[in-house]
Amino acid sequence: MTSDRDEILQAVSSAVLAVTRHLSVREVLQVIVRSAQRLLDARYAALGVPDDDGSFAEFVAEGLTDKQWDAIGPLPRQHGMLGAMLRDGTPVRLPDLRADPRFEWWPKAHPVMKDFLGVPIRDGERVLGIIFLANKRTCGGFTREDQELLTLFAAHAAIALINARLYERGRELAMLEERNRMARELHDAVTQKLFSLRLTAQAAATMLDKAPEQAAAELDRVQRLAGEALSELRAVIVELRPAELDHHGLAETLRKHVRMLDRLHPAQVTFECAELPALDPAVEVAVLRVAQEALHNALRHSGAGTVSVSLAFAGSRLTLSVRDDGDGFEQTESRGLGLVSMRDRAESVGGEMSVESVPGGGTTVRVEVGV
């Protein structure tokens, strides 16, 4: 009996160590599922992470091929046993899932599952996720001991998942700080170049009639300074392109950025997005940067209580809207280089930017780009 208990504890320890070696949330979710599947010798395993609407924000599974996933279709939402466990957050162990009254239906391509075990991953009263297992490979289905073992594993997996989320949040904060640092460097370096360009051009203009040779020399200097400024701009733009765009696309990258800002600022920051087609990488970068700049202005300067960001697509046009309920401003006022740079970014990909604002009536920045 002691050897059996030691073997079980060793299996749990190995599973937990496998989880804690990973830092990204997605990796942790995948390793939790694989570890639980091996630990309980299940044919199928899945893990769902709830969102704020009672559905699944993320869902990973083992035992299904990519072809089967494609045939099954969209992620499960709120129906059946999965929905019931989202609502109740309590363990469920069944000899036959299909005989339970909470079971409703499966998509046509869904594999047949019989014996079932589901256990929540908890942080106190909060459910971080739910592990689902089905079709134990050994005869007899899942036992009470299996449920206790999976519950023990889930408690340790919760720690790994919390750590991964803290790591990703710290990484997001570090990226935001790096972006601000690079923006300051860009401002300092390029502003100096532009200031020198302006003075040199003014000097050349005064020399054109009286000292044409000196004027020509000053114009050569203008050309050199302009080339240096352009090179610095290109280098910074390349460096500033977020890796997240390559992995997640515009919508998810912007969603994560908004979520982070909502945690960091007292104002409520929300995001809505329609289904988007595949976008040109240059369009993604330009729209993301305009959104970030508009959000920065709204959160730092407008005194807004709410800021909403939306992405819409209709008639082959992508529309970004950043709206705040802050102080607003007179349209005739100079707003510095921020609006100019946003407009330049929009126009660089063939888009148009408009700004609507009145004192006390908030501000809306809108960009439309043909795609």
Secondary structure, DSSP 4 states (H G I P E B T S, - for coil): -HHHHHHHHHHHHHHHHHHHT--SHHHHHHHHHHHHHHHHTEEEEEEEEE-TTSSEEEEEEES--HHHHHHH-SPP-S-HHHHHHHHH---EEES-GGGSTT-----TTPPP--SEEEEEEEETTEEEEEEEEEEESSTT---HHHHHHHHHHHHHHHHHHHHHHHHHHHHHHHHHHHHHHHHHHHHHHHHHHHHHHHHHHHHHHHHTTT-HHHHHHHHHHHHHHHHHHHHHHHHHHHHHS-HHHHHHHHHHHHHHHHHHHHHHSSSEEEEEE-------HHHHHHHHHHHHHHHHHHHHHS--SEEEEEEEEETTEEEEEEEE-S----TTS--THHHHHHHHHHHHTT-EEEEEE-TTS-EEEEEEEE-
